[in-house]
Each structure stands twice: as structure tokens, then as C-alpha cells.
């Protein structure tokens, strides 16, 4: 398992934990999940392009 694959898995788990449907993050709104989602998309694009 490469480092980039591990980073993608960790970011997906963080994204799932930041979704406002869960009780611990209900008051946060969509901000944290949106930010983590953008980071995940950028990282996936870099992985697919072979930069990481």
C-alpha cells in the first residue's frame, strides 16, 4: 500500500466523519465536509495524474 493510497483512505474516513448527519457533527453545517471533500478531490486528481 502506497502513501497516497493511505492518504486517500484517511481523507475518506475524515469526510465521512464530518458529514452533518452524524450526531457529533450536526451543528457544524456543511463547511468541514466541503473542505475535506475539496482536499480529497484535489488529492485524487494528483494521484490519477501520477504527481503523488
Protein Blocks (a to p, Z undefined) as FASTA:
>chain_A
ZZklmmmmmmmmmmmmmpckbmklmmnojmlmmmmmmmmmmmmmmmmnopZZ
